[in-house]
Structures are given as C-alpha cells and as structure tokens.
Amino acid sequence: MEPKLPLEKELEPIFLEKFPAFPEEVKEFIVNYGPFLMLLGAIITAFGLLAALGLGGVALGLGAAAYGSTLQFWLSIALTGVQLVLYFMAFSPLRARKREGWKLLYYALLLGLLSSLIQLSIFGLLIGGLVGFWVLFQIRDKYSFQITR
C-alpha cells in the first residue's frame, strides 16, 4: 500500500462514503476521455496565461504588457503555471491508468484551491474543492500502482 497524499486520509471518507457514488459507466467515461479534455483545457489555459502575462500582445506587435502587479496576481499566475505543468505531466500516466497520473491531478487540484484562496474566491474554493475531490475520489480505483525499478 502506498502512503497517502496530504489530506487524502481525511478527505477519503467524505467523498467515498458521504457523497453519492458514480455509476461504473460514468467512471469509465471520465477515465477514458478525461485526459483528453484535461489536455485541451490545459492548452487553452496556457494561451490564457500567456495573454495574462502580456505575451500575446507583444507577439502581435501591440506592445501590451502584463498589468495587475499585485502579489496576489503574481502568486496566482505562478500557481497556474505549476498547475499547467502538472496537467501536462499527468496526461501520459492517466492514459496508461497509472496512479501517478491521479496523484498529479490531486496535487494540481490542491494548487488550484490554494490559488482560489489567495484570490479570495471563496465560491471557487468551495465548489472547486467539492466537485474536484468528488470526481477524483470516484475515479481513484481505476488507476493502478505501477512499481518501477
């Protein structure tokens, strides 16, 4: 048995026992098509991140630069960048149904919740956390541990 991730032991009974279980067909759909939807979302987010940094305007010769130079803005940008890296890293293991991919999504969700907290987006924090963890814990058993040597 692999050690639990941060907060996994505390969240597991909530999202596996207190929330309704997904039907097997829904779990299989998420596991089969979810990685591609996540990859598409990550690519779109990457373009949005570039635009937030002002790189899209520079590429078009408009001379736009990033604005919103608050600490909150830059922390959110940094966390989003790390999340994107985690999403891209998770794609292949998720397609192979490896637990490593699930773990990367778990960490990306934690970072997203931290970003919502930093932005004081309480609604995003609550809804994102509830839905995100519910889906993650429902599909967790579809990913196997792979021992590599």
C-alpha positions as CSV (number, residue, x, y, z in Angstrom):
1,M,0.0,0.0,0.0
2,E,1.3,3.4,-1.0
3,P,1.4,6.2,1.6
4,K,-1.4,8.6,1.5
5,L,-1.1,12.1,0.0
6,P,-1.6,15.2,2.1
7,L,-5.2,15.3,3.4
8,E,-6.1,12.2,1.4
9,K,-6.9,10.2,4.6
10,E,-9.2,12.9,5.9
11,L,-11.0,13.5,2.5
12,E,-11.4,9.9,1.5
13,P,-14.3,9.0,3.9
14,I,-16.1,12.2,3.0
15,F,-16.0,11.8,-0.8
16,L,-16.4,8.0,-0.9
17,E,-19.0,7.5,1.8
18,K,-21.0,10.7,2.2
19,F,-21.2,11.7,-1.5
20,P,-23.1,9.5,-4.0
21,A,-21.0,7.1,-6.0
22,F,-20.8,7.4,-9.7
23,P,-22.1,4.6,-11.9
24,E,-19.4,2.4,-13.5
25,E,-20.2,3.8,-16.9
26,V,-19.6,7.3,-15.8
27,K,-16.3,6.4,-14.1
28,E,-15.1,4.7,-17.3
29,F,-16.1,7.6,-19.5
30,I,-14.2,10.0,-17.2
31,V,-11.1,7.7,-17.2
32,N,-11.2,7.2,-21.0
33,Y,-11.9,10.7,-22.2
34,G,-11.0,12.9,-19.2
35,P,-7.3,13.0,-20.0
36,F,-8.0,14.5,-23.5
37,L,-10.5,17.0,-22.1
38,M,-7.9,18.0,-19.4
39,L,-5.2,18.4,-22.0
40,L,-7.5,20.6,-24.2
41,G,-8.3,22.7,-21.1
42,A,-4.6,22.9,-20.2
43,I,-3.7,24.1,-23.7
44,I,-6.4,26.8,-23.7
45,T,-5.3,27.8,-20.2
46,A,-1.7,28.1,-21.4
47,F,-2.8,30.6,-24.0
48,G,-4.7,32.5,-21.4
49,L,-1.7,32.5,-19.1
50,L,0.4,34.0,-21.9
51,A,-2.2,36.6,-22.5
52,A,-2.3,37.5,-18.8
53,L,1.4,37.9,-18.9
54,G,1.0,40.2,-21.9
55,L,2.9,38.0,-24.3
56,G,0.1,37.7,-26.8
57,G,0.0,41.4,-27.4
58,V,3.8,41.5,-27.8
59,A,3.7,38.7,-30.3
60,L,1.2,40.7,-32.3
61,G,3.3,43.8,-32.1
62,L,0.8,45.7,-29.9
63,G,3.3,46.4,-27.2
64,A,0.9,45.1,-24.5
65,A,2.4,44.3,-21.1
66,A,1.2,42.5,-18.1
67,Y,-0.7,44.6,-15.6
68,G,-2.0,43.9,-12.2
69,S,1.3,43.8,-10.4
70,T,-0.1,42.8,-7.1
71,L,1.4,40.0,-5.1
72,Q,-1.9,38.2,-5.4
73,F,-1.8,38.4,-9.2
74,W,1.7,37.1,-9.5
75,L,1.1,34.2,-7.0
76,S,-2.0,33.2,-8.9
77,I,0.0,33.3,-12.2
78,A,2.8,31.2,-10.7
79,L,0.4,28.6,-9.2
80,T,-1.5,28.4,-12.6
81,G,1.9,27.8,-14.3
82,V,2.7,25.0,-11.9
83,Q,-0.8,23.5,-12.3
84,L,-0.3,23.5,-16.1
85,V,3.0,21.6,-15.8
86,L,1.2,19.1,-13.5
87,Y,-1.6,18.7,-16.1
88,F,0.8,18.1,-18.9
89,M,2.8,15.7,-16.9
90,A,-0.3,13.8,-15.9
91,F,-1.6,13.1,-19.4
92,S,0.5,10.1,-20.3
93,P,0.2,8.3,-16.9
94,L,-3.6,9.0,-16.9
95,R,-3.9,7.4,-20.4
96,A,-2.0,4.4,-19.1
97,R,-4.2,4.3,-16.0
98,K,-1.3,4.7,-13.6
99,R,-1.8,6.0,-10.1
100,E,1.0,8.6,-10.7
101,G,-1.4,10.5,-13.1
102,W,-4.1,10.6,-10.5
103,K,-1.6,11.9,-7.9
104,L,-0.5,14.7,-10.2
105,L,-4.2,15.7,-10.7
106,Y,-4.6,15.6,-6.9
107,Y,-1.7,18.0,-6.4
108,A,-3.0,20.2,-9.2
109,L,-6.4,20.4,-7.5
110,L,-4.7,21.4,-4.2
111,L,-2.8,24.1,-6.0
112,G,-6.0,25.3,-7.7
113,L,-7.7,25.6,-4.3
114,L,-4.7,27.4,-2.9
115,S,-4.9,29.9,-5.8
116,S,-8.7,30.4,-5.2
117,L,-7.9,31.1,-1.5
118,I,-5.2,33.6,-2.4
119,Q,-7.6,35.3,-4.8
120,L,-10.3,35.3,-2.1
121,S,-12.6,33.4,-4.4
122,I,-14.5,31.6,-1.6
123,F,-17.2,30.3,-4.0
124,G,-14.5,28.9,-6.4
125,L,-12.7,27.4,-3.5
126,L,-15.8,25.6,-2.1
127,I,-17.3,24.5,-5.4
128,G,-14.0,23.6,-7.0
129,G,-12.9,21.6,-3.9
130,L,-16.2,19.8,-3.6
131,V,-16.6,18.8,-7.3
132,G,-12.9,18.3,-7.8
133,F,-12.3,15.9,-4.9
134,W,-15.6,14.1,-5.5
135,V,-14.6,13.3,-9.1
136,L,-11.0,12.4,-8.2
137,F,-12.0,10.1,-5.4
138,Q,-14.7,8.4,-7.5
139,I,-12.2,7.5,-10.2
140,R,-9.2,6.7,-8.0
141,D,-9.8,3.0,-8.0
142,K,-9.4,3.0,-11.8
143,Y,-5.7,3.8,-11.5
144,S,-3.3,1.1,-10.5
145,F,0.0,1.3,-8.7
146,Q,2.9,0.7,-11.1
147,I,6.1,-0.4,-9.5
148,T,9.1,0.7,-11.5
149,R,12.7,-0.5,-10.8
